[in-house]
Amino acid sequence: MALGGGLTDPRIDTLAGRRGADPVPFWSLMSSRVRRVLLVSSLYDSYALEEDGSFTELLFSEYLELNLRYAPHIVRVSTPAEALQRLESEDFDLVIYMLQVSDRSPADFAADIRSRGGGMPLVVLAYSTRELEQLRRAGRLEGVDRAFTWQGDARLFLAIVKSVEDRLNAQPDRETAGVKAIILVEDSIRFCSSYLPMLYTELMLQTQTLMTDGVNQMQKLLRMRARPKILLATTFEEGMELFEEFRTDLLGLIVDARFPRGGEVCARAGLQLAEVVRRRAPDCPVLVQSSEEENRQLAANLGAAFINKESPTLLAEVRAFMQDYLGFGDFVFRGPDGDEEARASDLTEMLSALKSVSDETLVFHARRNDFSKWLMARTEFELARALRPQRVEDFESPGHMRDYLLAEVRRWRRHYRAGAVEEYSPETFGHGAEFVRIGQGSLGGKGRGLAFFHALMNRYRIADRFAQARVFVPQTAVLATDVFEEFMAAGGLYDLVYTEERELGEDPAARDRRIEEAFTAAELPARTRSALASFLGSVDYPLAVRSSSLLEDSPAQPFAGVYETHLIPNDHPDADVRLQQLCTAVKRVWASTYKSDSVSYIDSTPNRLEDERMAVVIQQIVGQRHGDWLYPTVSGVARSYDLYPVEGTDPEEGVVCAALGFGEKVVSGGQCVRFSPAKPGRLYGLSSPKDYLDSTQRDFLALRMAEQCSEAACLQELELEKAREHGTLDPVGSTYVAGDDRLYPGTFREGAHLVTMSGVLQGDRFPLAGLLEFLLEVGKAGFSCDIEIEFAVNLFADRGHLAGELGFLQIRPMGFRKDPGRDLSGVRPEDTLVLSDKVLGQGSIDGITDIIYVPSEGFDRSLSTEAAADVGRLNARLRREGRKSLLIGPGRWGSADPWLGIPVHWSQISTAACIVETHLPGLDVEPSQGTHFFQNVTSLGIGYFTMTAGDGHLDEEWLQARKPLQTEGRARLIRLSAPLQIHIDRRSGRGAIQSGA
């Protein structure tokens, strides 16, 4: 990716069928910089320049004040001879020569520099204009690029540096991006030495006022590079040469009235040059400067502005010229009679003004090309170039021209902001901002992934590929990590969490309560609270407040589901209550950084807790409201690589796990529909009506929209009949008719209603499978590895057809390696403790001598939560001892549904290096690839063995014969005298565990 130039990749170009030119490449502008300056001055001159201070620091502070980068480094030498030696061995971009340093002529010094090759710019400085005039008359300034007098203003050095840079960059930047130029023709060294610094300072300040249109800091800095260049000439001929070179990209001309023409000083040279420019470029603003007041009327006759050089308000008059004529100020809509009708300071106000001004005023400005001129000054090159060729005569009426202008400005604003992460501003958020940040730190992993895909979507116009569906990233605000750090430091919370970390023992719940209470009691930084208050003033939709830590969604450790997410209805009539709910949710997400599950997970990685920082994603919830409830029609997880492909499918084709309602049903391990997006007609594990009746979703999650809804009760499970009443079940449901013993798509028949996704996977009603297949391909190409995405879909009827929108909620690398491992084809069941053909992981896992074992026989599913606590106590012992374990037990580990397995949290199994899911009596549970638990297991390299009835081998007799080291309820801790031998063959999906003793 090239900074500022968008995202490009040939693989995605091919997938998206991308066409068209790249936008203006701001990153390539101002490529020639003055980074090192060689100052040739006496020690006394150096002291006089520094005035008992540091001249370099003074110059640097001037750069900082103007928000400029690349302040040059100045190296001083005492003699021309020393300067020439330094030039032979070191690289410099500019030489500044103080006259008092030597009797050597500046012309001779310039010749010595030129004889060494290259076009090193040479600037001469003197304390006296008279001295420079004497040298010039004697021909002793030949070869010198510019001469100035030093009058104690550090801005002169800034002007010298910028003047050199502008001359070097003006032509390439004009060719690259149409960057504009301002020509200054002035031969008075004294006046130019004071005027040029003033002009540059004003240009920088004026340009900065326009940078508020930049949506983030990077855009603002890059756009600063596109500011107009100031090109200095001292004669009529030099001025004409610059005019010929930059005529089509000339923003304005500023001329003295008197300067040389044909080798002689001409009292009217400036007016003559102004006349040529006004004739050949009639819409180019011209400013004539002269100390001779009689030139005012002559300038007026040419249609040029005039300023008296001796005016006490010279700076104010220059500023007014730049604002009124060069486009730096507001666009002032004036009619032919000069009366003001409206004004616009930015594109948002321009849209409003274009709607209201009279036809006469609109035509008046259009004929003068005022719109494109104003846009050019604001570095809106593409929009300006689109408008400039248009003529009033090209439109049937002023109304048609007005419509065209409105459409083009709207189009450009959408294009300019599309895919960008904007800095949050109360003034602009409600006007098309899609993705904003509050703070200057990192967006965190989740925020970064969303921002990346948001940019990809806009770059490649992904949303335009599917006529039946809108694809979008929901409106998002991210609290950056520096806000978190400020909150932690101000509240004194670092000492608390690190003390609590050391005290983590067998009662993690009590510790977690102490942390959450401390975080929720602490105050948010005032500016953050103010920003959130104004943010809520612009949004009226429910919000998901989600974690986005530095380490989250990384290729190595995704931290999927480790940190918290909170859903807020955001519908309370009291704005203060809504703000308090949002602030509390943010603080709870921050608190989850240090809760037991998070600490245990980090302990399983090479990272340290101190390395973690938490950003927070505040995102519009994708869903539709149905009475007191809100939920999406479909949501789930899609993976580009299928770790458990069924017969007839390819792992590279990916897999989708989808459910009706909120995706928490999928990521927590609940019942859902699994299918390959490349072969959506075949559902995993569902081949008969009985399979559907036993294994499909029977309830769904919805957000309760109620003013007094407490956060804990907002997300609730509803029966499918509710979805049928809302009209959301029919497009994703089927009906089982017992008399026929078959399933029928839709829910209009009498019978048992089931979620099968039939309406979106069969036929062409809504292209869910095609959408997800394409998004997975694009995401995989963008990440250069296999990825997982979370999504939510709203379906609705549109003129008798099924239409919908897909909200893109998250993207992260899958985080597993395709290491083939050991060939286990010859291993026999009788030689193993565990043997399975459904295994994930890689290679060998060594050094395990502890087994936490929950027997399947007689396991009471109603007591699975108690079993999780039993396992947690044994795990806590091993954690204190610094030991790893093999975990064996019935059903799906980590399931949120206690009837499907043992619902452990990470803190309860943090020592597990390998997990074995044994057969759950009375129920075969398929491993859910969409769960957060599953994602973390695979990415951490934890061995993952799955067995169902009649598939796989477990030597329970051997386990039962081992005397437990400790027993906790249903869980046993077995310690062996020799380590287990754990081997996994990724090629075949087979794994074997052999006892060491």
Beta strands, then each sheet from edge to edge (+ up, - down):
strand 1: 36-40
strand 2: 73-77
strand 3: 94-98
strand 4: 122-126
strand 5: 146-149
strand 6: 181-185
strand 7: 229-233
strand 8: 250-256
strand 9: 259-261
strand 10: 264-266
strand 11: 286-290
strand 12: 305-308
strand 13: 331-334
strand 14: 340-344
strand 15: 422-423
strand 16: 435-438
strand 17: 469-472
strand 18: 476-479
strand 19: 543-549
strand 20: 565-568
strand 21: 614-620
strand 22: 624-626
strand 23: 629-631
strand 24: 634-639
strand 25: 655-659
strand 26: 673-676
strand 27: 679-683
strand 28: 699-704
strand 29: 715-719
strand 30: 733-737
strand 31: 742-745
strand 32: 752-755
strand 33: 787-798
strand 34: 801-813
strand 35: 834-836
strand 36: 839-840
strand 37: 843-845
strand 38: 850-853
strand 39: 885-890
strand 40: 912-918
strand 41: 943-946
strand 42: 953-954
strand 43: 966-968
strand 44: 971-975
strand 45: 981-985
strand 46: 990-994
sheet 1: 2+ 1+ 3+ 4+ 5+
sheet 2: 7+ 6+ 8+ 11+ 12+
sheet 3: 9+ 10-
sheet 4: 13+ 14-
sheet 5: 15+ 16+ 18+ 21- 19+ 20-
sheet 6: 17+ 34+ 33- 24+ 25- 26+ 27-
sheet 7: 22+ 23- 28+ 29-
sheet 8: 31+ 30- 32+
sheet 9: 37+ 45- 46+ 35- 42+
sheet 10: 36+ 41- 40- 39- 38- 44+ 43-
end
